[in-house]
Amino acid sequence: MLRLTMFTAAVLIPLATMGAGSAADSGPTVDRAWARATPGAATTGAVYFRVESPTDDRLIGLASPVAGKAELHTHTEENGVMQMREVEGGLALPAGKEVELKPGGALHVMLIDLHQKLKAGDSFPLTVTFQKAGARDVMVHVERLGAMGPTDGGGKPSAMAHDAGHSNGGPHP
């Protein structure tokens, strides 16, 4: 009887693990979601994260209960002046290619008409909607004002924060 139990466990546990891995690999993943604390009476904030999809997909929507609106924004230069613009039509996610939204980078999520101040140490939900995979809920961790990346949980900047700090030198939305 013990042999049968061990044999069954040896066969079924790897199969269960494979099934769980397949389900997790079936759509885009969003990780390292973070935002900066907002100063004073600010009515806007920015969110950053990494996203990757195993198949071609498109990020088409964003929403959070902390803001009236959440939009994907990019920076463009017009007549020597940097402008923020909403990305029309969503963000293409080529299969297997990681896309990073980061300070000083081309992309970020803009939270418009904040319903509350974003305070360092707090977290809030963000719904990220994909054209093929549907909606994914992500928790966004709020970092200190001026942060260039998420901390490792112990207050120390992660490798991502260190790398982000070298992008172009200054904090950006």
C-alpha positions in Angstrom: 0.0 0.0 0.0 2.8 2.4 0.9 4.5 1.7 -2.5 1.2 2.5 -4.4 0.9 5.8 -2.4 4.5 6.8 -3.2 4.1 5.8 -6.9 0.8 7.8 -7.2 2.4 10.8 -5.5 5.5 10.5 -7.8 3.3 10.6 -10.9 0.5 13.0 -9.9 2.6 15.8 -8.2 4.7 16.5 -11.3 1.5 16.4 -13.4 -0.2 18.9 -11.1 2.8 21.1 -11.2 2.9 21.0 -15.0 -0.8 22.0 -15.1 -0.2 24.9 -12.8 2.7 26.1 -14.8 0.7 25.9 -18.0 -2.1 28.0 -16.5 0.4 30.6 -15.3 2.1 30.7 -18.7 -1.2 31.1 -20.6 -1.2 34.9 -20.5 0.7 38.1 -19.8 2.4 38.6 -16.5 2.8 42.0 -14.8 5.3 42.3 -12.0 7.2 44.8 -10.0 4.3 47.3 -10.0 5.1 50.4 -8.1 4.2 54.1 -7.8 5.8 57.1 -6.2 4.3 58.8 -3.2 2.5 62.0 -4.2 3.4 65.4 -2.8 0.9 67.8 -1.1 -2.4 68.1 -2.9 -1.2 66.4 -6.2 -4.1 65.1 -8.3 -2.0 62.9 -10.6 0.4 60.1 -10.0 2.5 57.6 -12.0 2.7 53.8 -12.0 5.5 51.7 -13.4 5.8 47.9 -14.0 7.2 45.2 -16.2 4.9 43.2 -18.5 5.6 40.1 -20.7 3.4 37.9 -22.7 4.1 34.4 -24.0 2.0 35.2 -27.1 1.4 38.4 -29.0 -1.1 40.5 -27.2 -1.9 44.2 -26.5 -2.4 46.2 -23.3 -5.7 48.0 -24.0 -6.9 49.3 -20.6 -6.1 50.4 -17.1 -8.2 51.2 -14.1 -7.7 51.7 -10.3 -10.1 52.7 -7.5 -7.6 55.3 -6.4 -8.1 57.5 -9.5 -10.8 58.7 -11.7 -8.8 57.6 -14.7 -5.7 55.6 -15.5 -4.0 56.0 -18.9 -0.9 54.7 -20.6 1.2 57.7 -21.4 4.4 58.2 -23.5 6.8 61.1 -23.8 7.1 62.9 -27.1 9.2 65.9 -28.1 7.5 68.7 -29.9 9.5 71.8 -30.8 12.1 71.0 -28.3 9.6 70.6 -25.4 8.8 67.2 -23.9 5.1 66.4 -23.8 3.1 63.6 -22.2 0.5 62.0 -24.5 -1.9 59.1 -24.0 -0.9 56.0 -26.1 -3.8 55.6 -28.6 -4.8 52.0 -29.5 -2.9 50.4 -26.6 0.6 48.9 -26.3 1.7 46.0 -28.5 3.2 43.1 -26.5 5.3 40.9 -28.9 5.5 37.3 -27.7 8.4 36.7 -25.2 9.5 40.3 -25.2 9.6 42.1 -21.8 8.3 45.7 -21.8 9.2 47.9 -18.9 7.4 51.1 -17.8 10.0 53.1 -15.8 10.9 56.6 -14.7 12.8 58.3 -17.5 11.5 55.7 -20.0 9.1 56.2 -22.8 6.1 54.7 -21.0 4.3 55.0 -17.7 0.7 54.8 -16.4 -0.8 58.1 -15.5 -3.3 58.2 -12.6 -5.6 61.1 -13.1 -7.9 62.7 -10.6 -6.5 60.9 -7.6 -9.1 60.1 -4.9 -6.5 59.8 -2.2 -2.9 60.8 -1.6 -0.4 58.0 -2.5 1.7 57.4 0.7 5.0 55.5 0.9 4.4 52.0 2.3 0.8 51.8 1.1 -0.5 49.5 -1.7 -3.4 49.8 -4.1 -5.0 47.7 -6.9 -4.5 48.3 -10.6 -6.5 46.4 -13.2 -4.5 45.9 -16.4 -6.6 44.7 -19.4 -5.2 42.8 -22.4 -6.9 42.4 -25.8 -6.6 38.6 -25.8 -6.0 37.6 -22.2 -8.5 39.9 -20.5 -8.1 41.6 -17.2 -5.4 41.0 -14.6 -5.4 42.6 -11.1 -2.1 43.8 -9.8 -1.1 45.3 -6.5 0.9 48.5 -6.8 3.4 49.3 -3.9 3.9 53.0 -3.2 7.5 54.0 -2.8 9.0 57.2 -1.4 8.6 60.5 -3.2 11.4 60.7 -5.9 12.1 56.9 -5.9 13.5 55.6 -9.2 12.4 52.0 -8.7 10.8 49.6 -6.3 12.6 48.6 -3.1 13.3 45.0 -2.2 10.9 45.1 0.7 13.6 46.0 3.2 13.8 49.6 2.1 16.8 49.0 -0.1 16.5 49.8 -3.9 16.3 46.7 -6.0 18.6 46.1 -9.0 15.8 47.5 -11.1 15.7 50.7 -9.1 19.5 51.0 -9.4 19.4 50.5 -13.2 16.4 52.9 -13.6 18.4 55.6 -11.8 20.9 55.6 -14.6 18.4 56.1 -17.4 18.6 59.9 -17.7 19.3 61.2 -14.3 16.1 62.7 -13.0 12.7 61.7 -11.7 10.0 61.8 -14.3 6.4 60.7 -14.2 
